[in-house]
């Protein structure tokens, strides 16, 4: 199984929490998680991601490697989002998406109106 990790943006804490609560009520594709963190360091991302593989039965080593590879290969993006998080202030968090690539593809296709 292949995984993907991306930064989605910055969000007020209450808005992210509200979105997470609403998404529990809606059917969604299994294998996609949106995660939030106050600190934007590799360690904080890993801490946020660690419970996800257990929840979905994913390969923990591959998931963590995906996050580390993102961190190592996207220095410019990391700097950009660190700056945006700092600019946004303490009431905001960085939002990231961790997904099984197949589930993410299915979600994108459904958004585009394609039948699976």
C-alpha positions in Angstrom: 0.0 0.0 0.0 1.2 3.5 -0.8 0.6 6.6 1.3 0.6 10.3 0.7 1.2 13.2 3.1 0.4 16.8 2.3 0.0 20.1 4.0 -3.6 21.4 3.5 -3.3 24.8 5.2 -3.8 26.8 8.4 -7.1 26.7 10.2 -8.6 28.2 13.4 -8.7 25.5 16.0 -12.5 25.7 16.5 -13.1 25.5 12.7 -10.9 22.4 12.4 -12.6 20.8 15.4 -16.0 21.6 14.0 -15.0 20.1 10.6 -13.8 16.9 12.3 -17.0 16.6 14.2 -19.2 17.1 11.1 -17.1 14.6 9.1 -17.9 11.9 11.7 -21.6 12.2 10.7 -21.0 12.0 6.9 -19.9 9.0 5.0 -16.3 9.5 3.9 -13.6 7.4 2.3 -11.8 5.3 4.7 -8.1 5.8 4.6 -8.0 9.6 4.6 -7.1 11.5 7.8 -6.9 15.2 8.4 -4.6 16.0 11.2 -3.9 19.2 13.1 -0.8 20.4 15.1 0.1 23.6 16.9 3.8 23.1 16.3 5.3 22.5 12.9 8.3 20.3 13.5 9.1 16.9 12.2 8.7 15.5 15.7 5.2 17.1 16.1 4.1 15.7 12.8 5.2 12.3 13.7 3.4 12.5 17.0 0.2 13.5 15.3 0.5 10.7 12.7 1.5 7.8 15.0 -2.0 6.8 16.0 -3.3 6.7 12.4 -1.7 3.5 11.1 -3.1 1.6 14.1 -6.6 2.9 13.3 -6.5 1.8 9.6 -4.3 -1.2 9.9 -1.6 0.5 7.9 2.1 -0.3 7.8 3.4 2.1 10.5 7.0 2.1 9.1 5.8 3.1 5.6 3.5 5.8 6.9 6.3 7.4 9.0 8.7 7.1 6.1 6.1 9.0 3.9 6.0 11.8 6.4 9.8 11.9 6.8 10.2 11.9 3.0 7.8 14.8 2.7 9.8 16.7 5.2 13.1 16.0 3.5 11.9 16.7 0.0 9.8 19.9 0.6 12.1 22.3 2.4 10.6 25.4 0.6 7.1 24.4 1.4 8.0 23.6 5.0 9.5 27.1 5.4 6.4 28.7 3.8 3.9 26.9 6.1 6.0 27.5 9.2 5.8 31.2 8.4 2.1 31.1 7.8 1.5 29.2 11.0 3.5 31.8 12.9 1.7 34.7 11.2 -1.7 33.1 12.0 -1.1 33.2 15.8 -1.8 30.8 18.6 -5.5 30.2 17.9 -4.6 28.4 14.7 -3.2 25.0 13.7 -1.5 23.5 10.7 -3.7 21.0 8.9 -2.2 18.1 7.1 -3.7 15.1 5.2 -2.4 11.6 5.4 -4.0 9.1 3.1 -3.9 5.8 1.4 -3.3 6.8 -2.2 -6.2 4.6 -3.5 -8.6 6.2 -1.0 -7.5 9.7 -1.9 -7.9 9.0 -5.6 -11.4 7.6 -5.0 -12.3 10.8 -3.1 -11.0 13.1 -5.8 -12.9 11.1 -8.5 -16.2 11.4 -6.5 -15.6 15.2 -6.2 -15.3 15.3 -10.0 -18.5 13.3 -10.4 -16.9 10.1 -11.7 -18.5 6.8 -10.9 -16.2 4.2 -9.5 
